[in-house]
Amino acid sequence: MKLEEKLECNGSVVGRSQPYLGENHQANGKPKANGKAEVYVKQEANGKCKEPRKSLNLYTWQEIQRHNQDSDQWLVISRKVYNVTAWADRHPGGRRILNHYAGEDATDVFRAMHLEHDVVQLYLKPLLIGELAPEEPSQERNKNSQLVEDFQELRRTLEAMNMFDANFGFFFLHLAQILILEVLAWLIPYHFGNGWTVTIFVAFLLTVSQAQSSFLQHDIGHLSIFKKSKWNHLMHKFVMCHLKGLSVNWWNNRHFQHHVKPNIYPKDPDIDMGPLFLLGDTQPVKYGKKKIKYIDYEKQHLYFYMVGLPLLMPVYFNLQSMQMMYLKKYWVDIACVSSFYIRYFITFSPFYGIFGSFLLIYLVKFLESPWIAYVTQMSHIPMKMSKEENRDWLSTQVLATCNIEQSFFNDWFTGHLNFQIEHHLFPTMPRHNYHKVAPLVRSLCAKHGLKYVNKPMLRAFGDIVRALKKSAALWMDAYYET
């Protein structure tokens, strides 16, 4: 197929040929020149010249879906086809995210994950190779086109309501809360000494500060609080690296993969916790049939309390962060994370010594860990986990997430991640607007028969353990099957 475009420019009518990107492709994903596509240019009456555009080629979904490998990645965004293979390594969110949508329609995930669409379009423009043929639907045929259209209409409505505009004062107050807690944690031993009671209170203040820093860096990593992206980037480095002691690049790479394909094995790194925990319905059966027993998985719901809760932050996340910084040579992150430890030692070594300050850091991370583990896992582990099913954006997010009932305490304790459904559908929306859009999302889910789960917090905590116990039973059945 080919699409002929008439372009306006000074000069006479000329014909210019270029390779036709048709059905046949080489092994490396580059098209073979098996035909000619004519680009026609005609003289405009007023003599002005418009910049010529490359001819666009027409593709079917059958052709596009073949380009879904790590070395051959095509995406469809608003019916335009892009070859992102060569550019994937430069993608700020990491190449794996692009691969997760290779050969698929990425229109809604593109709009959901990017703040400045006009700027991103400048990067997409050189990657454009064609568009969907007129007879092809805008999404793959297995998707409900009416559901997709309704969700896109909802997003346009929310944009018109300015629901994606951040309130600078809201986030400034959260940063002020964190800094006040940090200062109080230093002033208290300065004035009252370093007795056990004082030390416990200092650890409590720092634990609250660390947890709220986790939520604030999460906000900054997703949305634009400042008008200039440079300031957002610097603030994210300050909060994540200097206040938290973790790598921004590590978080971006891991967290954005989770967002684009939540609870999809093996694309979501948050559910790939083997060999320590087996999650969902598929992974336990796979381990069981292969007779894999690194740990006694039938008790995983019990050692979740002894291992998962206390060691998520001080061990698992910290080791992953350090490993990625070292292997990828993220020197800026290394410098900023180092400033976190230097600050702690300068602040607290006069009271506790260097070794005591080191213990204090990891006591705080140990105390923070159950808080973050519960908040991050209660909305996903009990929900549907599966292999890739290429669902639409709304269904993908709603099936993999659930909400926790709203209250002033729940909002503060979770950093508004009790509205996990709204956050996953609209990652760049500031959290202070989640409660405003939740009724609209619930209504859309009801219209299309999607279950919108909203539960009490304590029940959500218990559902984590119940889900682990269920997965353990599946592993046992498969492992001991004769």
Salt bridges, closest charged atoms under 4 A:
GLU8 OE1 - LYS50 NZ 3.91
GLU23 OE1 - ARG66 NH1 3.79
GLU63 OE2 - HIS25 ND1 3.20
GLU63 OE1 - ARG66 NH1 2.28
GLU63 OE2 - HIS67 NE2 2.83
ASP70 OD1 - ARG95 NE 3.27
ASP72 OD2 - HIS67 ND1 2.75
ASP89 OD1 - ARG95 NH1 2.55
GLU104 OE1 - LYS261 NZ 3.21
GLU131 OE1 - LYS80 NZ 3.63
GLU136 OE1 - ARG141 NH1 3.06
GLU140 OE1 - LYS143 NZ 3.06
ASP150 OD2 - LYS447 NZ 2.83
ASP150 OD2 - HIS448 NE2 2.76
GLU153 OE1 - ARG156 NH2 2.89
GLU159 OE2 - ARG155 NE 3.12
GLU182 OE1 - ARG343 NH1 3.02
ASP219 OD2 - ARG431 NH2 2.66
ASP268 OD2 - HIS258 ND1 3.02
ASP270 OD1 - ARG254 NE 3.05
ASP270 OD2 - HIS258 ND1 3.53
ASP296 OD2 - LYS299 NZ 3.18
ASP333 OD1 - LYS237 NZ 2.09
GLU368 OE2 - LYS244 NZ 2.50
GLU388 OE1 - LYS261 NZ 3.00
GLU388 OE1 - LYS267 NZ 2.90
GLU389 OE2 - LYS384 NZ 3.92
GLU389 OE1 - ARG391 NH1 2.17
ASP411 OD2 - HIS416 NE2 3.91
ASP463 OD2 - LYS455 NZ 2.70
ASP463 OD2 - ARG459 NE 3.80
ASP463 OD1 - ARG466 NH2 2.88
